[in-house]
Amino acid sequence: LRQDIQSANQLLKATQQGTAPHPSSQPPDLATNAELLAAFQERGNELFEIFLFDCCAEDGDIVEVLVNDVPFSTIPITHQGSTVSVPLHQGVNSLTIRGVADGGGGITVGFRTSRGDFYSGSMSEGQDHRLGVIVK
């Protein structure tokens, strides 16, 4: 009910054990990785927004966002979706969406950036979709 990272982790564990409730219609309140937050503050990085949503059945799918191969957020995917702002440094960056938990029928995440919309199809747990992002 708090919609924080602790709740997301509890939902992740419940999903893995097959005891997860139907996802809430509220988007999660996400906390950032302390290492990435420190790097953002020190280097004057820019924020890049990505909107993640469940593009098929809302069944408890969960994904993880990695920034330059460093875990950033774990997000339950809903039809309502969640916007995540990630810090990126100047130059070439990678943004990875990794399937963490399948609520049934595959992980069906879509994401929207300034480049447009992307639909993953049916991802499996552990499968990655990677974007290259260049910050000038």
N, C-alpha and C positions, 0 to 999 in steps of 0.2 A: 504493500500500500504506500510505502514511502517513495517508491519509484527511484531508488538510488542504486549505486553499483552493488551494494550489499544485497539488495533485493534481486537484482539481475543475476548475481552469482547463486543465490538460493534457487531461483527459477531454473538456472542452468543445471544445477545438481538434481532438482526434482525432475526435469525433463530427461536427463540421462538415466534416471531410475524409473522413468515411466509414470511418475505420480504428479506431473505438473498440471496446475489448473489452467483453464482457458486464459490466454493473455489479457491483460487489462487494456482498455481502450486509451489509457493515458500513456503518453510517450515517457520513456525513462529519463530521469535527471542524471546525466552522466558525469563521472569524475574522470579527470585526466591522469595519465601516468606521470608521477612526480619527476622522473628523469626527463621526459619530453617537455614538461612545463618549465623546468629549470633551463633547458636548452633554448626554449622559446624566449624566455626573459633575458638571457645572456646575449643571444645573437641577434635580437631584433627580427626574428623570423616573421613571415606573413601567415595569416590564417587562410585556410582553404576549406570551403564548406562542401559537404556531401550529404545528400538527403537519401536515407535508406528506408525502404518500405517492402512489405510483403506483397508480391505481385500475383499471388494465387490465393490458396486457402490459408487463412490466418489460423495456424495450428501449433504455434509455440516454437517456431524456428528461431535460432539464435546464431548471430554472427559475431566475429571479432574484427576490429579494425586495427591494422598495423601500419605505422608510419615509419618508412625506411627500415623495415623489418623489426621494429620495436613495438610490442603490444601497446595499444592506446586505449581502446574501449571494447567492452563486451555488451552487445545490444540485442534485446529481444525484438524481433521484427513483427510489426503490426501493419494493418492496412493504412492506419493514420500516419505512420512513418515517424522518423526522428531525423533531425538535422544535427550533424556532428561537425564541429569546427576543429580542424587539425592544424598544428603548427608545421610549416614547411620552411626549410632554409633556402637560401639562394642557390640556384643551380638545379640539378636533376634530383628528383625525389621519387620514391615509390610509395604508393598507397595500396594496401592489400586488404581485400575483404575475404575472410576465411570462414567457412562453414563450421560451426561449433556443435550445434544440436539440431537434429531433424525432428520436427514435431509430427512427421508422417508424410510420406510421399515425396520426400526430397526437400532440400532447403531452397525456397523460391524467393530470392531477394532481388529487388530492383534497386538501382541507385541513380540519382540525378546529380549532375554537376553542371558547371557552365558549358561543358562540352556536349551536353545532351543526356538522354536517358539510356540506361543499359539494363537488360534483363538477363539474369544468369541462367535461365533455364532451371533445371533441377540439379542443384549442387549436392554433393555428398559431404558428410562430416569430414573435416580436414582438407577439403578442396579449396583452392585459392583462386581469386580473380584479382589481377594486379593492374594498376593504372600507373603510367609514368606521368609525372607532373613537373613542369619546368617553371621555376620562379625566377624572374629577371630582377 
